[in-house]
Amino acid sequence: MLLWNGNRLQAGTVALLEIEGVRKTFGGPAAVDGIDFALEEGGLHALAGPNGCGKSTLFNLITGALVPNGGRVRFAGQDITGWPAHRIARAGIGRKFQVPAVFDDLTVLENLCLPHWSKRRLPLLSRADLAPGAAQLGRIRLAGKGAVRAGALGHGERQWLEIGMLLAAQARLLLLDEPTAGMTQAETAATAGLIREVAGSATVLVIEHDIGFIEALGCPVTVMARGRILCSGSFAGIRADARVRELYFGRAA
């Protein structure tokens, strides 16, 4: 749930993610211009806006791919501003990019087990070692495909596998950057269902500009424009906002 009250957290509420006055420039107009944003642990939230509005740049600032020119990023009470990306990932923030980053030469099950195997530093091939990944297969819509090479999966299935890999790594916060890019309508609908289910065990923040998909998520929405937050609220409230209509359709009605 987004906590939004004059850019301040509601009294007595602890946020998992806090962004205060974050700004990023690349020599011209600010790509992210003084963002204030807070996300409570648990649940699902969508970050919407047209291409170029600063959504992915904001994700880069949260995950350490970029360092802000100003402002602070806090996660689970810690100031993580300027931390390297690998340290932020280990702290519990997982990111999925638009193009799925899976290991094509490994099986689906092996991809899902990588976070567990990396902690042991030994070759692990027993059935017990595969159990953590096997438990995820049905959840991510890949039941019966554990032995399939990831490179043989369809586009939508590869996206689901990467979400499963984030879950296997036990990330507390999942940042999903346009998770339905290139999907069919059926895959998009299945992905909306998967993300709603995932939000029961991790906090999920989704970047998306597809209004239909955002509606299917059924979650609170924040809309960005020109590097700033334009408005925030329920999907119905966002859809009725004249500023959002003008931003997406070039008209207020």
C-alpha positions as CSV (number, residue, x, y, z in Angstrom):
1,M,0.0,0.0,0.0
2,L,1.3,3.5,-0.8
3,L,1.5,5.8,2.1
4,W,0.8,9.3,0.8
5,N,-0.1,12.3,3.0
6,G,1.6,15.5,2.1
7,N,4.7,13.6,1.2
8,R,4.9,12.2,4.7
9,L,4.3,8.8,6.2
10,Q,1.1,8.3,8.1
11,A,1.7,8.5,11.9
12,G,2.7,5.2,13.4
13,T,3.4,3.5,10.1
14,V,6.7,1.9,9.2
15,A,7.7,1.8,5.5
16,L,9.7,-0.9,3.8
17,L,10.8,1.6,1.1
18,E,11.2,5.3,1.6
19,I,12.3,7.7,-1.1
20,E,12.8,11.3,0.0
21,G,13.5,14.1,-2.5
22,V,15.4,11.9,-4.9
23,R,16.7,13.6,-8.0
24,K,18.7,12.5,-11.0
25,T,20.0,14.5,-13.9
26,F,22.0,13.6,-17.0
27,G,23.2,17.0,-18.0
28,G,19.7,18.3,-19.0
29,P,16.3,18.4,-17.5
30,A,15.9,16.1,-14.5
31,A,15.0,12.5,-15.3
32,V,13.7,12.1,-11.7
33,D,12.9,15.4,-10.1
34,G,12.5,15.4,-6.3
35,I,10.4,12.2,-5.9
36,D,8.9,11.5,-2.5
37,F,7.5,8.0,-2.2
38,A,6.9,5.5,0.5
39,L,5.8,1.9,0.3
40,E,4.5,-0.2,3.3
41,E,5.7,-3.8,3.5
42,G,3.2,-6.2,2.0
43,G,0.9,-5.8,-0.9
44,L,1.1,-4.6,-4.5
45,H,1.5,-1.2,-6.1
46,A,1.8,0.0,-9.7
47,L,3.9,2.9,-11.0
48,A,2.4,4.1,-14.3
49,G,3.2,6.8,-16.9
50,P,4.3,7.1,-20.5
51,N,7.7,6.1,-21.8
52,G,10.4,8.6,-20.8
53,C,8.6,9.8,-17.6
54,G,11.3,8.5,-15.3
55,K,9.9,5.2,-14.1
56,S,12.9,3.0,-15.0
57,T,15.4,5.7,-13.8
58,L,13.7,5.6,-10.4
59,F,14.1,1.8,-10.3
60,N,17.8,2.3,-11.2
61,L,18.2,4.7,-8.3
62,I,16.5,2.2,-5.9
63,T,18.7,-0.7,-7.0
64,G,22.0,1.1,-7.1
65,A,22.4,1.0,-10.9
66,L,22.5,4.8,-10.6
67,V,23.4,7.2,-7.8
68,P,21.1,10.1,-7.2
69,N,22.2,13.7,-7.4
70,G,20.2,14.4,-4.3
71,G,17.8,12.9,-1.9
72,R,17.8,9.6,0.1
73,V,16.6,6.0,-0.4
74,R,15.9,3.9,2.6
75,F,15.0,0.2,2.7
76,A,13.9,-1.6,5.9
77,G,15.0,1.4,7.9
78,Q,18.5,1.5,6.4
79,D,19.9,4.4,4.3
80,I,21.0,2.6,1.1
81,T,21.7,5.7,-1.0
82,G,24.9,5.1,-3.0
83,W,25.2,1.4,-2.0
84,P,26.5,-0.8,-4.9
85,A,23.9,-2.9,-6.7
86,H,25.1,-6.3,-5.3
87,R,24.8,-5.1,-1.7
88,I,21.3,-3.7,-2.3
89,A,20.3,-7.1,-3.9
90,R,21.6,-9.0,-0.9
91,A,19.7,-6.6,1.4
92,G,16.5,-8.0,-0.1
93,I,15.6,-5.9,-3.2
94,G,15.1,-8.0,-6.4
95,R,14.6,-6.5,-9.9
96,K,13.1,-8.0,-13.0
97,F,14.0,-6.2,-16.3
98,Q,11.8,-5.9,-19.4
99,V,14.0,-8.6,-21.1
100,P,14.1,-11.7,-18.9
101,A,17.5,-12.5,-17.5
102,V,17.4,-16.3,-17.2
103,F,20.1,-18.9,-17.9
104,D,19.1,-20.4,-21.2
105,D,21.4,-23.5,-21.0
106,L,20.1,-24.5,-17.6
107,T,16.7,-26.1,-16.9
108,V,13.8,-24.3,-15.4
109,L,14.4,-26.1,-12.1
110,E,18.1,-25.4,-12.1
111,N,17.4,-21.7,-12.7
112,L,15.0,-21.7,-9.7
113,C,17.6,-23.4,-7.5
114,L,20.5,-21.1,-8.3
115,P,20.0,-18.8,-5.2
116,H,20.1,-21.9,-2.9
117,W,23.1,-23.5,-4.7
118,S,25.2,-20.3,-4.6
119,K,25.2,-20.5,-0.8
120,R,26.7,-24.0,-0.7
121,R,29.6,-23.7,-3.1
122,L,29.3,-27.3,-4.1
123,P,27.8,-29.1,-7.1
124,L,24.3,-30.1,-6.0
125,L,22.4,-32.5,-8.1
126,S,20.4,-34.5,-5.6
127,R,16.6,-34.5,-5.5
128,A,16.7,-32.8,-2.1
129,D,18.7,-30.0,-3.6
130,L,16.1,-29.5,-6.3
131,A,13.2,-29.3,-3.9
132,P,13.1,-25.6,-3.3
133,G,12.8,-24.9,-7.0
134,A,10.3,-27.7,-7.6
135,A,7.9,-26.1,-5.0
136,Q,7.8,-23.0,-7.2
137,L,6.9,-24.6,-10.5
138,G,3.1,-24.6,-10.2
139,R,3.0,-21.2,-8.7
140,I,4.8,-19.6,-11.6
141,R,2.7,-21.4,-14.2
142,L,5.5,-23.8,-15.2
143,A,4.3,-27.1,-13.7
144,G,5.7,-30.1,-15.6
145,K,8.4,-28.0,-17.2
146,G,11.1,-28.3,-14.6
147,A,13.4,-30.3,-16.9
148,V,12.9,-28.0,-19.9
149,R,15.9,-25.8,-20.9
150,A,15.0,-22.2,-20.2
151,G,16.1,-21.3,-23.7
152,A,13.2,-23.4,-25.1
153,L,10.5,-21.6,-23.2
154,G,8.1,-19.1,-24.7
155,H,8.6,-15.4,-24.1
156,G,5.9,-15.3,-21.4
157,E,7.2,-18.4,-19.7
158,R,10.6,-16.9,-19.5
159,Q,9.2,-13.8,-17.8
160,W,7.4,-16.1,-15.2
161,L,10.6,-18.0,-14.6
162,E,12.5,-14.8,-13.8
163,I,9.8,-13.8,-11.3
164,G,10.2,-17.3,-9.8
165,M,13.9,-16.7,-9.5
166,L,13.3,-13.5,-7.5
167,L,11.0,-15.5,-5.2
168,A,13.6,-18.2,-4.8
169,A,16.1,-15.6,-3.7
170,Q,13.7,-14.6,-1.0
171,A,13.6,-10.9,-2.0
172,R,11.5,-8.8,0.3
173,L,10.8,-6.2,-2.4
174,L,10.2,-7.1,-6.0
175,L,10.6,-4.4,-8.6
176,L,9.0,-5.6,-11.9
177,D,9.8,-3.4,-14.9
178,E,7.1,-3.9,-17.6
179,P,6.7,-7.6,-16.9
180,T,4.2,-8.1,-19.7
181,A,6.2,-6.5,-22.5
182,G,5.8,-8.6,-25.7
183,M,3.2,-11.0,-24.2
184,T,0.0,-12.2,-25.8
185,Q,-3.3,-11.3,-24.2
186,A,-3.6,-14.7,-22.5
187,E,-0.1,-14.4,-21.1
188,T,-0.8,-10.9,-19.9
189,A,-3.9,-12.1,-18.0
190,A,-2.0,-15.0,-16.5
191,T,0.8,-12.7,-15.4
192,A,-1.6,-10.3,-13.7
193,G,-2.9,-13.3,-11.7
194,L,0.6,-14.5,-10.9
195,I,1.7,-11.0,-9.6
196,R,-1.4,-10.7,-7.4
197,E,-0.5,-14.1,-5.8
198,V,3.1,-13.2,-5.4
199,A,2.1,-10.0,-3.5
200,G,0.9,-12.2,-0.7
201,S,4.4,-13.2,0.2
202,A,6.5,-10.2,-0.9
203,T,6.1,-6.5,-1.5
204,V,5.7,-5.8,-5.2
205,L,6.2,-2.6,-7.2
206,V,5.3,-2.8,-10.9
207,I,6.3,-0.4,-13.6
208,E,3.7,-0.4,-16.4
209,H,2.3,2.0,-19.0
210,D,-0.4,-0.4,-20.2
211,I,-3.6,0.9,-18.4
212,G,-5.5,-2.4,-19.1
213,F,-2.9,-4.4,-17.3
214,I,-2.8,-2.0,-14.4
215,E,-6.6,-2.3,-14.1
216,A,-6.2,-6.2,-14.0
217,L,-3.7,-5.9,-11.1
218,G,-6.4,-4.3,-9.0
219,C,-4.0,-2.3,-6.8
220,P,-3.2,1.3,-5.9
221,V,-1.5,3.3,-8.6
222,T,1.0,6.2,-8.7
223,V,1.3,8.1,-12.0
224,M,4.6,9.8,-13.0
225,A,5.1,12.5,-15.6
226,R,8.2,14.4,-16.6
227,G,10.2,13.0,-13.7
228,R,7.7,13.8,-11.0
229,I,4.7,12.2,-9.3
230,L,1.5,13.5,-10.9
231,C,-1.1,11.8,-8.7
232,S,-1.7,8.6,-6.7
233,G,-4.7,6.6,-5.6
234,S,-7.1,3.9,-6.6
235,F,-7.3,2.8,-10.3
236,A,-10.8,4.3,-10.5
237,G,-9.5,7.6,-9.1
238,I,-6.5,7.7,-11.5
239,R,-8.6,6.8,-14.5
240,A,-11.0,9.7,-13.7
241,D,-8.2,12.3,-13.2
242,A,-8.3,14.8,-16.1
243,R,-4.5,15.2,-15.9
244,V,-4.0,11.4,-16.5
245,R,-6.4,11.5,-19.4
246,E,-4.5,14.3,-21.0
247,L,-1.2,12.6,-20.3
248,Y,-2.2,9.4,-22.0
249,F,-4.7,10.5,-24.6
250,G,-3.9,14.2,-25.2
251,R,-7.2,15.4,-23.9
252,A,-8.9,15.9,-20.5
253,A,-12.0,13.8,-21.4
